[in-house]
Amino acid sequence: EVALPGYAKSDIEVRYSANRLTVSSSKTDTDSTGYVVHMFGKRPFSLSWSVSDAKVDKAEMVDGVLRITMLRNVNDPSDLVPVT
């Protein structure tokens, strides 16, 4: 699970390729003016993990939390994973 408050499903990209799981976004806030404290502004990011012998089953975004479910011991060279 990855907490991503302020991001929409369409802002997030999940990829699994060559035993590497990557969650990223290139989105930025277009209007960040007028806030006293802007705690959850959108910024570009990329997070990666090494995961061997697994397959991404699904990626779900609910209430600002991205939950990625993986299955172990399945060899499939899938790449782009839809976020639902």
FENTAHU-V289154 format. One record per backbone hydrogen bond with DSSP energy under -1.0 kcal/mol. NH is the residue of the N-H (numbers start at 1). CO is the residue of the C=O. E is the energy in kcal/mol with one decimal. If there is no record, write none. Layout:
NH CO E
NH CO E
//
This chain:
2 66 -2.6
4 64 -3.8
7 4 -1.7
11 8 -1.4
12 9 -1.1
13 24 -2.7
15 22 -2.7
16 79 -2.5
17 20 -2.1
20 17 -1.0
21 49 -2.8
22 15 -3.1
23 47 -2.7
24 13 -2.5
25 45 -2.2
29 42 -1.4
45 25 -2.2
47 23 -3.1
49 21 -2.4
51 19 -2.5
55 71 -2.6
57 69 -2.9
58 69 -1.5
60 67 -2.7
62 65 -2.4
65 62 -1.6
66 2 -3.2
67 60 -3.3
69 58 -2.8
71 55 -3.3
73 53 -3.7
81 14 -2.3
84 59 -2.8
//
